[in-house]
Each structure stands twice: as structure tokens, then as C-alpha cells.
Amino acid sequence: MEVPEIESVRWFFTERGEHLDAALKTQAHVHAPAEGFLGKYVFSLDHKVIGKQYYALALVSVFVGMVLSWLMRFHLVWPNAKIPGLEIIAKTGAPGGIITPEYYLSLLTMHGTLMVFFVLTNAPFAGFGNYFLPIQIGAEDMAFPRFNMMSFWTTFVAFLVLITAFFIPDGPPISGWTAYAPLSAVGKDAGPGLGWGQNLWVISIALFCVGQLLGSLNFIATTLDLRAKGMTLMRMPISTWAWFITSAIGLLAFAVLLPACLLLLLDRMAGTSFFIPSGLVVSDRLQNHAGGSPLLWQHLFWFFGHPEVYIAILPAVGIVSHVLTNSLRKPLLSAKVIIYSMMSIGFLSWMVWGHHMFVSGMNPFSSLLFSFPTLTITIPATIITLIWLGSLYGANLQLNSASFFALGFISMFVSGGVSGFFLAQPSIDMYLHATYFVVGHFHMVMGVAAIFAIFSGTYFWFPKMTGRMMNETLGMLHFWITFVGTYCIFMPFHYLGLVGNVRRYSSFVDDFMPALMPLHKFITIAALTTGAAQFIFLFNLVYSRFRGKPASDNPWKGTSLEWSIPSPPPWNNFGGDRPVVYHDPYQYGLKGSTGDFIMQTSPEKILNE
Amino acid sequence: MASTIQSPIALPRRSDSARGSESGIWIALFAITMSFAAFISALFIRQASSDWTHIAAPPILFGSTAVLLISSLMLDISRRQMGTKSATYIKEGNKGLVFLAATLFLGLAFVVGQCLAWRNLAAQGLYLATNPNSSFFYVLTGVHALHVLGGIAALAYLFLQLVVGNSARRNLVNGVVVYWHFMAALWVFLLVVIWERL
């Protein structure tokens, strides 16, 4: 009986092995090292270079977006002040350097678009994900390196198309990052920037969708197919899980936004009426469209838009969990529960888009239907937060820039999340809708929180990516100014919203608003200061890249696969070997042969694993 | 806290299977399904409007449907005619190639059929912006035809590989076959929507 069994086992291994070897030889992810400047740094197939390209694009976008927010804050409190040089870029938008109310809306639209798409999607998901997902699962590269390269360059073209809107006579669109129809659909009658500016916006976002679809497809295929020996799904680090879940959301969400953009473009350029209703008069002109539904755009947009929020925040949750576990020097109370919670957030994200539309004229019963799953999302989100906080107990917390930003993330996530309870309920949202309360809410929970995770990830992984440490003193300075500054900016937003300060207004002319001006001035000063502090980070990034202290392969005593290879990693990550994984990713706080941790690649046996 | 001893432990089964292109195609199908779901939901919301009318679907659509379904069958026969060796399909004789060429030809015929359907509509004075029904007709058939053209490009690539190199990667062939069947099934669904709703 035993001989055939052994035979069958051997047959299984050889057949399977041959199949694998042959497959691997033809598999696209095994490619030769790149040669020449173009191949190495520009049209690179290397997931690490592509990750850094995404990160760099996000960095440029975030500083552009930040300057736009400065201009907005400046205009709000000093509406008649001259901004020298602005008239060169915006001849009609800022004649003589003074921002017009319309140009304020242009700034607002471009700030939102840049931040949501090109920063919050690009950096934590596409940037870090590209760099570390293949390494953390023990792969040499992504499943489809060519698609990966196309994904970045499509995104880059999308960025250029969007930025072009600043330099055309029409100027950037004024319809907000949500591009609500019919304002966004009827063309130049509706205001400055809604001619070619809006066209460029729609084309840019459509291209962005294509880039993200290619990227998401790649992430999923890579995670499913290219895991190293022993790397079961539950042995993947939380960050990898976050990127994996996010790519599933991204694949389906951007697949909805792309058709929506196509329909909007047809309304604008081909005369169709998907979103433009009958009898619409804009600027005294009857629009030659009929029967369209403006609500349809809102449905399509938010069906993408709400999952997009989780595309921004889930990778942040993953990065923070990964960094935090390392800094605590002990496992989280339950990594598994965090993963399951992220899955349920991902699932619920599809059922809540209507909570953006409580005042849109939707049936009030629908509002109730959307309110319930929205409130339900707070359950997994709270579970994740409690696991982080509970894990702090008895931890040997390492104090450094990475862990401070991770803790700062938790603070932002909770502060911003709590205001979500209010907005999730239709009766309260009716009052708070379109006020600064909403702006404060999403800036904290989605914007700044995700940015904190990006910072945390940067301080944590910089040694791996460059082979040099970042400066800790500058890092701490950067953290404290940013942390305090962010609260100074966004906490008052909530109070402004409660007293009825509406958003998207370029000046406050109603009787009750002048009394709020001192608070607005305080916010503007805080925004200018906090923004300026980001140049400390930029300096640290550039300085450390060239002059930083050389980093060892594993400076943070980490356990996951990225710490088992040289810093920076060679072009094929593991030097041609296929790593073998023996453990769960977070074996901290035990007595291993190398210290208080055991790496995933270490064959040491752990009792009670 | 657990203590450790130095000894290797048994490994769990390797989950790696190098499915490559085939997984890529399956994942892409989810995205494509979602895109068409978006178009169809847009259609269902838009039809509530008072300017929603009815357009007569051009009869040639039934011809092109038959063409696409037969092409799907041809592609499956073509795959069955080829030999397999570990991770590749090998051209064994020319039978497989003939059926693959037939698939390619029928696929192109389908796209030509769609073009004729558009000309038929235009001859009735129905253009993209004429009414919501014609808008949806052009959008749905147009986006589907674009996807079919993508499939035709992939089929042509496979054809060249088999002619020049005698073999093609198994996961790529399987992926393209799945994609092509999916396009046929999607078209039947779209035809029902067009027939029932437009």
C-alpha cells in the first residue's frame, strides 16, 4: 500500500514542479535587470521603481494641493489682498493678483481632485502597495509588470491633463471634485472653467480610472498567484491584506466611475442628455437637452465615491497596523480580527453611497436605508481602533517618528470618525449638510488620517527604500507641528459648521458670519504654519536620501519579508531565491535567537503558534 | 510568551500556482461586469423620464448574435484540437488553427454587423443624441464592440504565436477563451436589454 502512495506523491511533486518551472520561465514577472537610464528610472518594469514613481507623483500633487488650500484660506480672510504673481497663471481668475469668487471655486475643485485622486489614492495604495506588496509576499515582481508600468504612466498623463486646466484661457472647472451634474454637464454657459476646463477634468479622471483598474488587477493577481512557499493568506502582513482588499474595492469602484465619466463626456461633447434635465435655463440660455437625471450622476459618482473613501483609508489602516505592531514589540490583540474588520468595511462600503445624498431629493425612506449600514460601518472601525488601543497595554512602545505618526493616525481617525456618527443620521445631516462640519469630518478622517499613515509609512520604510535612515529630530519636529496644527485647523471647522457656516462660499456676507471671522483668521494662520512645516518633511526626505545615516537591513527589528533582504533591495528583491515562510507575520515579544522577534523566514520553531 | 527551540517545522502547502494571464482575465471580467452594471443601472434610472421612447432594434442584431455564438463554439473546438504539454498548448496539425481563424473571422464579422446596425439606425434618423434610447443603444453596443475588438487582438496574437512558434502559453489560451465566451454571453444579455427596454 505504501509504495503507490509514495509514487503518487512523487508524481504530484514532479508534475506540479515541472508545470511550475515551465510556467515560471514564461511568466512575465521574471524579467532581466533593466539597463540604461530610461529603462531603470523612467519606463521601468520594476515594481519598486513604479512604487517610488507613484509616491513622487503624490508628493508633487500634495504640495500643489496644499498651495491651493493656502490660496483659498488666504482669500477667505483677506478677500481683497493681492497675491503677487498669481495673475500670471490666472489672468481672468485672479486679475491683478486678486482671487475672484469663481476662481476660489476653481481652486476648491482642483484641491479636492488632486488630493482625493492623486494623493490619497496614489500614495498609500499605489505607491507603498507597489513597492511592498510583492516583497511582503515573497514575489520577485508584480504579476503583470508591463500593465504596472502602463498603470503609472496612464496616471501620470491623467495628472498632466488635469494640471493643464490651470493654463488654458478657460481656467480650471468650478464644479467641485464631485463634478455634480447638471453644472458639470452643460458646458461653458454654466461658468468659467466649465468649457474645456471641465472637459480636461473628465478626461483626466477617466484616464485615472484606467490606471487604477490596471493597478488593482495587478495587485489582486499578484496576491493570489505569486505568494512564496509557506505564505498562506493568513500569513500575509496586515498591510498586504489592506492593499489586497483595497484593490478589490478599487477594481469595482473605478469600473463604475469610468462609465460615469464616459456618459458625462457624451453629455458635454456629443449632445446626449444623460444628466441634463428638460427646460434647464443656464445664464439665460435654454439648454438644448431634455429628460436627463442630475440625480443619476450623483448615484453613479457616489457609488464610486464612497468606496473611494475606503480606498484611501484601508491602506492607511494596514500601514498603521504594520508599523504599530513593530513599535509595540508585541502582537496586536488580534491581527485576524483587524483583517476581518477590514473585509467587512470593504463589503459595507458598497451599501452606503446614498448617505451623501440625504438632501438631494431622494425618497426619505431611502435615506433611512442608507443610514443603517453607514452606522454599521462604525462597528468594524471601532473594533479596529479598540484593538490598537488595547494592544498598547503592556507594550514596550518604541518612540520614533514612525510610531508617533501611527498613533497620530489613530487620534485623527477617532476624532474624524466620531463626527461621522452625526452625519450618518438623515435628521442631523439635513442641518449639517454642506457646512464646514462636513468639511472638518472628511478632512480629519479621510484626508489627514491617511496623510498621517503615509508619513508613518515613509519614516518606517524609508531605510528599506533608500538604505538610509531619516533624521529623527526633524521627524519629531514635523510630527508635533503637524499634529497640533491639524487639530487647530480642522477642529474649529466642526464648530463653524454647527453655527451654520456653509462650505464653498468664497466670502461670508450673511449677518451672522462676520462674527466668525476671527476664528477663520486663526484657521488660516494655522493652515499656513502647518503647511510650512511640511517643508521640514520635504527637506528631511531629500537630505536623508543623500546624507542620512546608513541603514542596516533590518533597522526596526521587523519580522516581515521586506526586512529579510538588503536595503535598498536588489532589482529582483530576493536575489533570485524564492523565500520560504514559516510563521505568522508578527512574532514579537518572545525569546528568539535574534532577540525579541522571529522573522517570517526563520525556521525556528515557535511553541503555541 | 512562547519560548522557542531550534528546529525546522513542516511547511503548509504551497499556494502558488502561476496561473498568470488566466487569473488576470478572470479579475478583469469582474471589472467589466461592474462597468456594464453601471450602464444598465443608468438605463433603468433614465427610463423613468418622460422622453423615454422606443426604438426598433435593427434585425441584423440577430444575425450578429448567431455569428458571435458560433465563433464562441469555434474557439472551444479549436482549443480541443490542440495538444497540451505542461504549461503550453501546441499546434497539432492545422485543425486547431483553422478553427481559430474561423473564430477570428466571425469575431470581425460580428463587429462589421454592429457597424451595419449603427448605419441602419442612422438611416432611420436615430443618432447618438437623438433620444435617450438611441443614446443607450450606441453606448452599450459601442462599449461592447470595443471589448470584442480587444478579444480579436488577443486572438490574432495567439494565432501568430501558433503559426510562428507552434505553441502558446496555456494560461493565456485559457484566459482568452474565457474572455471570448464571456463577451458572447454578455452580448446575449445586452441583446435582451436592448430588445426589452430600448
Interface residues (C-beta under 8 A of the other chain):
Chain A: E18 H19 L20 A22 A23 L24 T26 Q27 A28 A143 F144 F147 L213 S216 L217 I220 A221 L224 D225 L226 R227 A228 K229 G230 M231 T232 L233 L251 L252 F254 A255 V256 L258 P259 A260 L262 L263 L266 A270 G271 T272 S273 F274 S278 A290 G291 G292 S293 L295 L296 H299 L300 F303 V580 Y582 G589 L590 K591 G592 S593 I598 P603 E604 K605 I606 L607 N608 E609
Chain B: M1 A2 S3 T4 I5 Q6 S7 P8 I9 L11 P12 R14 S15 D16 S17 A18 R19 G20 S23 G24 I27 A28 F30 A31 I32 M34 S35 A37 A38 F39 S41 A42 I45 R46 A48 S49 S50 D51 W52 S86 A87 T88 L128 A129 P132 S135 V139 V143 R169 N171
